[in-house]
């Protein structure tokens, strides 16, 4: 505020008393506020798009779970293969899966 006071040569500015100065000097340089987004009613295509997105998210989650199972199987097979090639005894490894809820 003090810089504005000095710039306008106004001692201790109370800008409510200087509305004409505010309109003349500051408002032209102030960017207009952004308009808030108007919420719109979803159309039939939007509902269809949301349903597709939901389906794709579920499929993505399912694919990630399947990939995790394959990663674990490959890890176990790699360890068993390495043990067989080195002549060591193969011990079955416990799986990392959590037990199914009863």
C-alpha positions as a Markdown table, in Angstrom:
| # | Residue | x | y | z |
|---|---|---|---|---|
| 1 | Unk | 0.0 | 0.0 | 0.0 |
| 2 | Unk | 2.8 | 2.4 | 0.8 |
| 3 | Unk | 4.1 | 2.2 | -2.8 |
| 4 | Unk | 0.7 | 3.0 | -4.1 |
| 5 | Unk | 0.4 | 5.9 | -1.7 |
| 6 | Unk | 3.8 | 7.3 | -2.8 |
| 7 | Unk | 3.0 | 6.7 | -6.5 |
| 8 | Unk | -0.3 | 8.6 | -6.3 |
| 9 | Unk | 1.1 | 11.2 | -3.8 |
| 10 | Unk | -1.7 | 10.4 | -1.3 |
| 11 | Unk | -0.9 | 10.4 | 2.4 |
| 12 | Unk | -2.3 | 7.3 | 4.0 |
| 13 | Unk | -4.6 | 6.2 | 1.3 |
| 14 | Unk | -8.0 | 4.9 | 2.2 |
| 15 | Unk | -9.1 | 3.8 | -1.2 |
| 16 | Unk | -12.8 | 3.9 | -0.5 |
| 17 | Unk | -12.6 | 7.6 | -0.6 |
| 18 | Unk | -10.7 | 7.6 | -3.9 |
| 19 | Unk | -12.9 | 5.5 | -6.1 |
| 20 | Unk | -12.3 | 7.7 | -9.1 |
| 21 | Unk | -8.5 | 7.1 | -8.8 |
| 22 | Unk | -9.0 | 3.4 | -8.6 |
| 23 | Unk | -11.2 | 3.4 | -11.6 |
| 24 | Unk | -8.9 | 5.6 | -13.6 |
| 25 | Unk | -5.5 | 4.0 | -12.7 |
| 26 | Unk | -5.9 | 0.5 | -11.5 |
| 27 | Unk | -9.0 | -1.1 | -13.1 |
| 28 | Unk | -7.7 | -0.7 | -16.7 |
| 29 | Unk | -4.6 | -2.7 | -15.8 |
| 30 | Unk | -6.4 | -5.4 | -13.8 |
| 31 | Unk | -7.2 | -8.5 | -15.8 |
| 32 | Unk | -10.8 | -9.6 | -15.9 |
| 33 | Unk | -11.7 | -12.4 | -13.5 |
| 34 | Unk | -12.1 | -15.8 | -15.1 |
| 35 | Unk | -15.7 | -16.9 | -15.6 |
| 36 | Unk | -16.6 | -19.9 | -13.5 |
| 37 | Unk | -17.4 | -23.0 | -15.4 |
| 38 | Unk | -21.1 | -23.4 | -15.8 |
| 39 | Unk | -22.2 | -26.9 | -14.8 |
| 40 | Unk | -24.1 | -28.6 | -17.5 |
| 41 | Unk | -26.5 | -31.4 | -17.5 |
| 42 | Unk | -24.9 | -34.6 | -18.8 |
| 43 | Unk | -26.2 | -35.7 | -22.1 |
| 44 | Unk | -26.7 | -39.3 | -23.3 |
| 45 | Unk | -23.2 | -39.4 | -24.8 |
| 46 | Unk | -21.7 | -38.2 | -21.5 |
| 47 | Unk | -23.4 | -41.0 | -19.6 |
| 48 | Unk | -22.1 | -43.5 | -22.2 |
| 49 | Unk | -18.6 | -42.0 | -21.9 |
| 50 | Unk | -18.7 | -42.3 | -18.1 |
| 51 | Unk | -19.8 | -45.9 | -18.4 |
| 52 | Unk | -17.0 | -46.7 | -20.8 |
| 53 | Unk | -14.4 | -45.0 | -18.5 |
| 54 | Unk | -15.7 | -47.0 | -15.6 |
| 55 | Unk | -15.5 | -50.2 | -17.5 |
| 56 | Unk | -12.0 | -49.4 | -18.7 |
| 57 | Unk | -10.9 | -48.6 | -15.2 |
| 58 | Unk | -12.2 | -52.0 | -13.9 |
| 59 | Unk | -10.5 | -53.8 | -16.8 |
| 60 | Unk | -7.3 | -52.0 | -16.0 |
| 61 | Unk | -7.5 | -53.1 | -12.4 |
| 62 | Unk | -8.2 | -56.7 | -13.4 |
| 63 | Unk | -5.2 | -56.6 | -15.8 |
| 64 | Unk | -2.9 | -55.3 | -13.2 |
| 65 | Unk | -3.9 | -58.1 | -10.8 |
| 66 | Unk | -3.4 | -60.7 | -13.6 |
| 67 | Unk | 0.0 | -59.2 | -14.4 |
| 68 | Unk | 1.0 | -59.4 | -10.7 |
| 69 | Unk | 0.1 | -63.1 | -10.7 |
| 70 | Unk | 2.1 | -63.8 | -13.8 |
| 71 | Unk | 5.1 | -61.9 | -12.4 |
| 72 | Unk | 5.0 | -64.1 | -9.3 |
| 73 | Unk | 4.8 | -67.3 | -11.4 |
| 74 | Unk | 7.7 | -66.2 | -13.6 |
| 75 | Unk | 9.8 | -65.3 | -10.5 |
| 76 | Unk | 9.2 | -68.8 | -9.0 |
| 77 | Unk | 9.9 | -70.5 | -12.3 |
| 78 | Unk | 13.1 | -68.5 | -12.7 |
| 79 | Unk | 14.3 | -69.5 | -9.2 |
| 80 | Unk | 13.5 | -73.2 | -9.8 |
| 81 | Unk | 15.2 | -73.1 | -13.2 |
| 82 | Unk | 18.3 | -71.6 | -11.7 |
| 83 | Unk | 18.3 | -74.2 | -8.9 |
| 84 | Unk | 18.0 | -77.1 | -11.4 |
| 85 | Unk | 20.8 | -75.8 | -13.6 |
| 86 | Unk | 23.1 | -75.4 | -10.6 |
| 87 | Unk | 22.3 | -78.9 | -9.4 |
| 88 | Unk | 20.8 | -77.8 | -6.1 |
| 89 | Unk | 17.7 | -79.3 | -4.6 |
| 90 | Unk | 14.5 | -77.6 | -5.6 |
| 91 | Unk | 12.4 | -76.5 | -2.7 |
| 92 | Unk | 8.8 | -75.4 | -3.4 |
| 93 | Unk | 8.5 | -71.7 | -2.5 |
| 94 | Unk | 5.4 | -70.4 | -0.7 |
| 95 | Unk | 3.3 | -68.1 | -2.7 |
| 96 | Unk | 2.9 | -64.4 | -1.8 |
| 97 | Unk | -0.8 | -64.5 | -2.3 |
| 98 | Unk | -2.9 | -63.7 | 0.8 |
| 99 | Unk | -5.3 | -66.4 | 1.9 |
| 100 | Unk | -8.8 | -66.2 | 0.7 |
| 101 | Unk | -11.3 | -64.7 | 3.3 |
| 102 | Unk | -13.6 | -67.3 | 4.7 |
